[in-house]
Amino acid sequence: MAQVIFLHGASSSGKSTIAKALQRRIEKPFWHISIDHLRDAGVLPTERFKNGDFRWTDARAAFFDGFHGSLKAYADAGNDLILEHILDTEGWLETLADLLAEHDVFFAAVHCPIELLIDREAARGDRPIGSAKRDYETIHIGKRYDIELQSEDSTEANVEKLLITWRTGNRSSSFVEVKSA
């Protein structure tokens, strides 16, 4: 059984910062994995999506189906994961709960004030303007977490809080609910 620490928050909420610091501190060799890693590595033909050669809406479902399947494959092979993801599509929580049912999933919310999200999104320049606000308004609705982190707290404080709670082994998130349903 692999362990998965799932960081869920709006675009630009601070998931990557927490994940990197967590990976440096955690006592096991966790992989840090996210969609951004695939994008930044050039896996996607990003420029061709941007210039209109291809439509992202045509490729999106297959891309995420493959990404979600890869998470199961990594975990099934015995790799522990720090996963950053945004569950912004109906059914993804249930799909991932099913795919990762044999593994220990620790579901962590990363919250960030809307004003800060908007500022970060603009400063980054690599996100569609408005996506952080849309995420902020929708992605946490109806989800239960093992822990809720606030991005305005220090990274060190968030990592420490996460590690203390993760190490207890207590899980009561939406992943447990979906798995037992």
Order of alpha helices (4+ residues) and beta strands (2+ residues): beta-alpha-beta-alpha-alpha-alpha-beta-alpha-beta-alpha-alpha-beta-alpha-alpha
